[in-house]
């Protein structure tokens, strides 16, 4: 059945961030961006939005989290997180990477879902889509990057039958693709955790940045 915006809104009305456990330390917008690489352009920082999210955990319970992404991607992420709630798709954690010292390696190792991180693509010298807040990695330990027999993060095993794993034809994959996102699982060296949008690197206007957004908190 095709996922619809109305279904998402109905679900979000019944499951608010306040319904989730309080074990997660809720960050302020300033804390979520604290310690970012000082060479990161100011307009990229000002484009970022801090979203409150609710997700199922692997313990079967509801958990709160927060995600930092470019303001233009918030509505897409609302739909995706609502769909995951409907599907019962579990996430280990959704913690801004600033809480992990901006370490992508650590975030992957603990299976943390994350968005904005001003960094380069490993070994390339080119900025990652994460550096613009235009990419999200979901359950990276379960959905690793695979290249020439090497799997990252180390020790991970890709098992499409495992809960929280993404694969070709999965409803989450299909929804994001329908919204214009690329999936790393389609690449020659698959990166099953990774989704990104190809948007122009521009500075958003104040009006764009503060458009009303259902339930979630803006920077």
MARNUMAR-615106 format. One record per residue (C-alpha): residue in one letter; x, y, z. Coordinates in steps of 0.5 Angstrom, whole numbers, plus 500, padded with zeros to 3 digits. Layout:
MARNUMAR-615106
+--------+------+-------+-----+
! residu ! east ! north !  up !
+--------+------+-------+-----+
!      A !    X !     Y !   Z !
...
+--------+------+-------+-----+
***
This chain:
MARNUMAR-615106
+--------+------+-------+-----+
! residu ! east ! north !  up !
+--------+------+-------+-----+
!      X !  500 !   500 ! 500 !
!      X !  503 !   507 ! 498 !
!      X !  505 !   511 ! 504 !
!      X !  501 !   517 ! 505 !
!      X !  502 !   524 ! 508 !
!      X !  495 !   523 ! 512 !
!      X !  498 !   517 ! 515 !
!      X !  504 !   520 ! 518 !
!      X !  500 !   526 ! 521 !
!      X !  495 !   521 ! 524 !
!      X !  501 !   517 ! 527 !
!      X !  505 !   523 ! 529 !
!      X !  498 !   526 ! 533 !
!      X !  498 !   520 ! 537 !
!      X !  505 !   519 ! 538 !
!      X !  509 !   525 ! 540 !
!      X !  516 !   526 ! 543 !
!      X !  513 !   527 ! 550 !
!      X !  511 !   519 ! 550 !
!      X !  518 !   517 ! 549 !
!      X !  522 !   515 ! 555 !
!      X !  527 !   521 ! 558 !
!      X !  533 !   517 ! 558 !
!      X !  536 !   521 ! 552 !
!      X !  539 !   528 ! 554 !
!      X !  535 !   533 ! 549 !
!      X !  540 !   538 ! 546 !
!      X !  539 !   545 ! 545 !
!      X !  540 !   548 ! 538 !
!      X !  547 !   551 ! 540 !
!      X !  549 !   544 ! 543 !
!      X !  547 !   540 ! 537 !
!      X !  552 !   544 ! 533 !
!      X !  558 !   546 ! 539 !
!      X !  565 !   544 ! 537 !
!      X !  563 !   543 ! 529 !
!      X !  570 !   544 ! 525 !
!      X !  571 !   552 ! 525 !
!      X !  572 !   552 ! 517 !
!      X !  565 !   550 ! 516 !
!      X !  562 !   556 ! 513 !
!      X !  557 !   560 ! 517 !
!      X !  551 !   559 ! 512 !
!      X !  552 !   552 ! 512 !
!      X !  551 !   552 ! 520 !
!      X !  545 !   557 ! 519 !
!      X !  542 !   552 ! 514 !
!      X !  541 !   546 ! 519 !
!      X !  535 !   544 ! 523 !
!      X !  535 !   540 ! 530 !
!      X !  529 !   535 ! 529 !
!      X !  526 !   532 ! 535 !
!      X !  524 !   525 ! 533 !
!      X !  521 !   519 ! 536 !
!      X !  523 !   511 ! 534 !
!      X !  522 !   504 ! 536 !
!      X !  528 !   501 ! 539 !
!      X !  531 !   494 ! 539 !
!      X !  528 !   493 ! 546 !
!      X !  521 !   494 ! 543 !
!      X !  520 !   501 ! 546 !
!      X !  519 !   508 ! 544 !
!      X !  525 !   512 ! 544 !
!      X !  526 !   520 ! 543 !
!      X !  532 !   522 ! 539 !
!      X !  534 !   528 ! 535 !
!      X !  537 !   529 ! 528 !
!      X !  541 !   535 ! 525 !
!      X !  539 !   536 ! 517 !
!      X !  539 !   542 ! 512 !
!      X !  532 !   545 ! 513 !
!      X !  530 !   543 ! 506 !
!      X !  530 !   536 ! 508 !
!      X !  526 !   536 ! 514 !
!      X !  519 !   534 ! 511 !
!      X !  522 !   528 ! 508 !
!      X !  525 !   526 ! 514 !
!      X !  518 !   527 ! 518 !
!      X !  515 !   522 ! 513 !
!      X !  521 !   517 ! 514 !
!      X !  521 !   517 ! 521 !
!      X !  513 !   517 ! 521 !
!      X !  513 !   511 ! 516 !
!      X !  519 !   507 ! 521 !
!      X !  514 !   508 ! 527 !
!      X !  508 !   505 ! 522 !
!      X !  513 !   499 ! 520 !
!      X !  516 !   498 ! 527 !
!      X !  523 !   499 ! 524 !
!      X !  528 !   500 ! 530 !
!      X !  533 !   504 ! 530 !
!      X !  539 !   504 ! 535 !
!      X !  539 !   511 ! 537 !
!      X !  539 !   518 ! 534 !
!      X !  544 !   522 ! 537 !
!      X !  547 !   529 ! 534 !
!      X !  554 !   527 ! 532 !
!      X !  556 !   533 ! 536 !
!      X !  555 !   528 ! 542 !
!      X !  560 !   523 ! 540 !
!      X !  566 !   528 ! 539 !
!      X !  564 !   529 ! 531 !
!      X !  567 !   522 ! 530 !
!      X !  563 !   518 ! 524 !
!      X !  567 !   512 ! 526 !
!      X !  564 !   512 ! 533 !
!      X !  557 !   514 ! 531 !
!      X !  558 !   508 ! 526 !
!      X !  561 !   503 ! 531 !
!      X !  555 !   504 ! 536 !
!      X !  550 !   504 ! 530 !
!      X !  547 !   511 ! 531 !
!      X !  543 !   514 ! 526 !
!      X !  546 !   521 ! 524 !
!      X !  545 !   527 ! 519 !
!      X !  550 !   533 ! 519 !
!      X !  557 !   532 ! 520 !
!      X !  562 !   537 ! 517 !
!      X !  567 !   532 ! 514 !
!      X !  570 !   529 ! 508 !
!      X !  569 !   523 ! 504 !
!      X !  574 !   518 ! 507 !
!      X !  580 !   518 ! 503 !
!      X !  577 !   523 ! 498 !
!      X !  579 !   530 ! 500 !
!      X !  572 !   532 ! 498 !
!      X !  566 !   534 ! 502 !
!      X !  561 !   529 ! 504 !
!      X !  554 !   530 ! 503 !
!      X !  553 !   530 ! 511 !
!      X !  558 !   536 ! 511 !
!      X !  552 !   540 ! 508 !
!      X !  546 !   536 ! 512 !
!      X !  544 !   533 ! 506 !
!      X !  545 !   526 ! 508 !
!      X !  543 !   521 ! 513 !
!      X !  546 !   514 ! 515 !
!      X !  541 !   509 ! 518 !
!      X !  543 !   504 ! 523 !
!      X !  550 !   504 ! 520 !
!      X !  553 !   498 ! 524 !
!      X !  547 !   494 ! 521 !
!      X !  547 !   497 ! 514 !
!      X !  555 !   497 ! 513 !
!      X !  559 !   500 ! 507 !
!      X !  562 !   494 ! 503 !
!      X !  568 !   495 ! 498 !
!      X !  573 !   489 ! 496 !
!      X !  571 !   485 ! 502 !
!      X !  572 !   490 ! 507 !
!      X !  566 !   492 ! 511 !
!      X !  566 !   499 ! 515 !
!      X !  564 !   499 ! 521 !
!      X !  569 !   494 ! 523 !
!      X !  566 !   487 ! 525 !
!      X !  559 !   489 ! 522 !
!      X !  555 !   484 ! 518 !
!      X !  550 !   485 ! 513 !
!      X !  544 !   481 ! 514 !
!      X !  538 !   483 ! 510 !
!      X !  533 !   479 ! 514 !
!      X !  536 !   482 ! 521 !
!      X !  531 !   488 ! 524 !
!      X !  533 !   495 ! 522 !
!      X !  537 !   493 ! 516 !
!      X !  535 !   496 ! 509 !
!      X !  535 !   492 ! 502 !
!      X !  533 !   494 ! 495 !
!      X !  525 !   494 ! 495 !
!      X !  525 !   496 ! 503 !
!      X !  519 !   501 ! 504 !
!      X !  524 !   506 ! 507 !
!      X !  528 !   505 ! 501 !
!      X !  523 !   506 ! 496 !
!      X !  520 !   512 ! 500 !
!      X !  526 !   516 ! 500 !
!      X !  528 !   514 ! 493 !
!      X !  521 !   517 ! 491 !
!      X !  522 !   523 ! 495 !
!      X !  529 !   524 ! 490 !
!      X !  534 !   521 ! 495 !
!      X !  540 !   517 ! 493 !
!      X !  541 !   510 ! 496 !
!      X !  548 !   508 ! 497 !
!      X !  546 !   501 ! 497 !
!      X !  545 !   502 ! 489 !
!      X !  552 !   503 ! 488 !
!      X !  558 !   499 ! 486 !
!      X !  561 !   499 ! 493 !
!      X !  554 !   499 ! 497 !
!      X !  553 !   503 ! 503 !
!      X !  547 !   501 ! 505 !
!      X !  546 !   506 ! 511 !
!      X !  547 !   512 ! 507 !
!      X !  542 !   516 ! 503 !
!      X !  543 !   523 ! 500 !
!      X !  539 !   529 ! 496 !
!      X !  543 !   533 ! 491 !
!      X !  541 !   540 ! 493 !
!      X !  544 !   546 ! 491 !
!      X !  549 !   549 ! 496 !
!      X !  546 !   556 ! 498 !
!      X !  544 !   560 ! 504 !
!      X !  537 !   559 ! 506 !
!      X !  533 !   566 ! 507 !
!      X !  530 !   567 ! 514 !
!      X !  523 !   565 ! 511 !
!      X !  525 !   559 ! 508 !
!      X !  529 !   557 ! 515 !
!      X !  523 !   558 ! 519 !
!      X !  517 !   555 ! 516 !
!      X !  512 !   552 ! 520 !
!      X !  514 !   544 ! 521 !
!      X !  509 !   540 ! 525 !
!      X !  511 !   537 ! 532 !
!      X !  519 !   538 ! 531 !
!      X !  523 !   543 ! 533 !
!      X !  527 !   548 ! 529 !
!      X !  534 !   551 ! 531 !
+--------+------+-------+-----+
***
